[in-house]
Amino acid sequence: MLSVELHAHSSLSYDGRDPVELLLAQAEAVGLDALAVTDHDEIDASLEAAALAPEYGLVGIPAMEVTSAAGHILAFGIDELVPAGLSYDETLDRIHEQGGVAVVPHPFQSSRHGVAAHISRDQLADADAIEVYNSRLFTGWANRKAKRFATARGLPMTAGSDAHISEMVGQAVTQVGTDDRSVEGILDAIVAGETSVVGSRTPWRISFRQFGGGIKRRIKRTVSDLV
């Protein structure tokens, strides 16, 4: 089994704080095998992290979190940016055209751009996997609903810390049933459903800090863009 962090943001995300080196160092420190940096509508830092990962004893999975017209979709194993604003179906198509894997994070959390409020259940089931445990939970209801949906549809399941600061990398991980320490081996095992999820809730004080810091960085970036 490999321990994989599939949902983490660097400072390239509008709401992320830390450079990829700190995310990689944290992943190494907590004993992970692989890390995907999934910045919002950006891919450059993830590609950098994937290139640096072997220096930390890690597999680096190139990835991003795409803001589709329906909500957020995680794209893994891609090397070119998937544009924001496309329909849910077209976003999945763009990911698959690159040979990538599409995973829907926090699908039932509409306040966090979950897609379920805007697409049919059949469309949701077209994803390669469903994130059924997101560490940044409030009540756990949305995670439980995601797990019930994935179980009923026989869909692969993943977990992610949704870390926006380096300290939270590894808070929730996907255990992948493979000994193939490569991007392709890990993603193939995920699509095959050879996964289990392990995680714990992000502490409230850190959730609020991540949320508040994200707002400040978004305002700062918006002002910078307008100048």
N, C-alpha and C positions, 0 to 999 in steps of 0.2 A: 504493500500500500504506500502511495505517495501522498504527502500532505500538501495541499495546494491552496493558496490564497487567490481567489478569482475576482475580487472586487476591492480595489484600492485606488485612491486618487493622489496624484502628485500636485505640486504647485502649478502645473500647467492648467489644471482644472480651475475654473473660476472660484471654486469653493475649497480647493486643496491648499495645504500649507507648506509641505516639505518637498525637497528635491528627491529624485529617485534614489540617490545614494543612501539617504536615511531610510527609505522604505526597504531597500535591499538589505541594509544592515540589520533592521528589525526582523525581517524574514529569516535571515541567517541566525540571529540570536535566539529566536523561538523555535528553531529546528524545522522550518519548512523545507520542502523540496523544490517548490516552484512558486513563482509569483507572476501575476498578471496585473500590470498597471492599467487601469481602465478610466482614463480621463474623459471628461465630458466633451464630446465633439472635437477631440484632439487626439493625435496619435504619436507625435514626435517624441514625447518623453517616454512613452511606452516602448518605442523602438530603441531608444537609448538604454532603457532599463533591460531590455532583452539582450542587448549587446554586452552590457556590463555584468549580467547575472552570473556567468561562470566564475567571475572573480570572487563571488560570494558563495560558491558551491551550489548555486541554484540554477534551475531551468527558468529562463525568462520567456513568458508567453506574450507576444505582441497582441495588443487588444485596445479597445476603446468602448466607451458607453455612448451610444448614438441616441440622439433625441429625435425620434421619429415623430410624425404627426400624431400618432396615438400615444406616445410616451417613450420610455427608455428601453433600449435593447443593448445587451452586451454582445460585442463582436470579438471573437477570439481567433487567433491564427491568421490574421490579415496583415498586410504590409502597406496598404493604401487607405487613406481616410475615406470613410463612408459619410457622405454629406448629411447634415441634419435636415429635418423638414419633409423627408420623403414619407410616403405612406408606410404603414406597418409591413404590408406584403412586399413592397419594393425594397424596403430596408433589408428584409430577410434575403431577398433575391441578390442584392448587392453584396451581402456578406458571403453568401454561398458561391457567387461568381468568383470570389477570391479563394475559394476552397476553405472558407472559414466556418466557424460554428457560432450559431446564434442562441443566446440564452436570455430569457426574460427575467430581469430582476424585480423584486418586490411588486409583482403584477397586480396585487389587489390593494395597493396603497396609492389611491388616487392623488393624495396630497403630495406624493413624491414621484409623480409622473408615471405611475403604474399604468400599464396599457389596458387592463381588463375592462375598464369603464368605457372604452372606445372601440373595442373589437369584439367579434363573436368568440365563443369558447372554442369553436373549430379552428379559427385563426390562431388563437393562443396556442392550441395544440400543434400548430405547424412549426413552432420553435423546436430547436434540437434538445433543449433542456429548460427546466424551470428552476429558478432560485427559490428554494423553499425555506431557507433560513437566512435572514438578513439580520446582522447583529444590531443594527440601529432600529430596534423595535420599540414600540411604546406599550402595547398590551399583549402582543404575540398573536392576536387574532388573524392578522393578514398572513403571517407565516403559516399558521395552521391551515388556513383556507388554501394557500398555495400548495401545501403538502397534500391536502385532500384531493385537490384538482389533479396534481401530477400522478398521484397514486391511482385515481380512477381512470386516467387516460393512459397509464403505463408509460409515462414520460420520465426520462432521466432527471435526477434531482441534484442541485448544487447548493452550496452555502457560500456566503461572502461576508467579510467584515464591513464592507462599505466604508473603509477607513478613509478619513480625510486628514488625519494626522498620523505620523509614522508609528506612534505608540500603539495604535489600534490594529496594525497589520497582524494577522494571525488570530484575531478575536473569534472569527468563525472561519472554518476551513472545510474544503471538500476533500475527503479521503478517496483517492482514485485507485482502483484495483488493477494496477499494472506495475511491472518492474522496468518498463521502458522509459528511461529518463530522457525523453525528448518531447518537444512540443507536439509532434504528430502522435506519439504514443499516448500522451496524456489526453489529448482531445478525442482521439479515437475511443479511448476507454470511457470518457464522459458520454459520448454519443451512444455507446453501447449500454449505458446505464450501470457501469461498474463503479458506482459511487456510493458513499454514505456521507452524512453531514455531521459535523461536530462544531459546537460553538456555544458562546454565552453572550448575554446581553451587554452591549456597550454601556458602561456606567452612565447614569443620568447626567452627572456633572460634565462628563466628557462629551456626551451627545449635545448638551447645550453649548459647550465651548466650540464644538465643531460647527454647529448651526450658526452661532453668533459670529464666529470668525469667517464663515462662508459669506454671510451678508456683508460684512465689512469689506472683504476682498472683492465681492461682486460690485459694490458701489465704487470702490477705488478704481477697478478696471473700467467701469462704465464712464467715469469721469475722465480717466486717462484717454479713452477712445474718442471722447467728445472734444478734447483739447486739440 
